[in-house]
Amino acid sequence: MTSTPRSIGERIAAARKRRGLTQVALARLTHYSRPHIAQVETDNKAATPAFISAVAAALAVDPAELYGQPYRGETPGADRVHAAIAELRRALVWVDIPPERDAPPRSLDQIAADLATCQNLRRAAQHTRLGTLLPALIEELTHHTHDHGTSRAWWLLFSAFETAGELTRRLGYTDLAGQIMERSAVAAAHAEDPILPLMVTRRRALLMSNAAADRAAVRMLTAAADSVDHTHPGADEAAGSLHLRAAVVAARAGDASTAWDHYNEARSVSRRAGQQPLDRYLTNFVPGNITIHGCAIAVELRDWDEAARRSAAVTDTVLRSVSPERQAHHRIDTARAHQETGHRDAALDELLAADRTAPQMTRYHPSARSVAAHLATGYRDLPEPLRILMSRMHL
């Protein structure tokens, strides 16, 4: 009996062998070198998101399979974050008829207040608490759209779907995230807000990037940014956030020129907006987030000198200006850069800082887990903080 592959490298090797491919053949399909593939498969090199997307596309598997997602716990407490998934699937059943409920739905004002709580939980990456609230809200809002179909009901339902889509994507349920995104598109079409379909495009680009369709995603995002109606109050946030997303996706594709062009467009939008926070559509388009994205782009481009330079500009003040989720994401990106340049202790410090800031996000983030596992191979005596973190990650 063969054991279940536990590391990313082992899972890639197993998937490659199931396809009957050698490392040389996989190298031809992905444009990564055979030595690079061999190092990842033996866990001597960390698997980047771009690498995973390329390999998953070549092997015709979901990237989540290679990551080992969803990361399930072995006890009720450790697995509690996944409890909402079945309820979310059930909430999506109601399409052509209103949900069966024991009581009428609450007013839209009451639901909107709970949805605002959900959005705060999303920013804080508190996945478990978020999951307990979302399914019932989606059912109630679905009932409202069937009963009255007001633009406000559809707008709130869109927001609930977007929040649920982000949660399911982060937990590794890519099929469910895609299904929710399509429901978001329907809600956006009924909400009488021209910005909402652009936000669907912004989310769709992430799923395309996971499928190694980065260049197509950049073209789609560019067209969306160019189509923004600048007379709309949400135009700056929409255009700026689309440019930022295009910059990161282009960087994953290795297109530095396009990535920095989009980044500079986003900076221009931000300068026009001044210090006004732009977050009506939950994009957190604020100056601090733009500074953080500069570091993320350099990391995706594997430009470690530029990543170090930009990371030095991310002060505590900058970090405090963005959500805990964004803070932790930056820490994970910085940990990746330190790990790649051989600064193990600095990488571990950043990973632990991410875990303190947003523990549920960090413990379920593929890059964080990849960095942790790779760091463990470089220590003769595993540092106690890393051992504890890996235990919480079930690595």
Secondary structure, 3 states (H helix, E strand, C coil): CCCCCCCHHHHHHHHHHHCCCCHHHHHHHHCCCHHHHHHHHCCCCCCCHHHHHHHHHHHCCCHHHHHCCCCCCCCCCCCHHHCHHHHHHHHCCCCCCCCCCCCCCCCHHHHHHHHHHHHHHHHCCCHHHHHHHHHHHHHHHHHHHHHCCCHHHHHHHHHHHHHHHHHHHHCCCHHHHHHHHHHHHHHHHHCCCCCHHHHHHHHHHHHHHHCCCHHHHHHHHHHHHHCCCCCCCCHHHHHHHHHHHHHHHHHHCCCHHHHHHHHHHHHHHHHHHCCCCECCCCCCECHHHHHHHHHHHHHHCCCHHHHHHHHHCCCHHHHHCCCHHHHHHHHHHHHHHHHHCCCHHHHHHHHHHHHHHCHHHHHHCHHHHHHHHHHHCCCCCCCHHHHHHHHHCCC
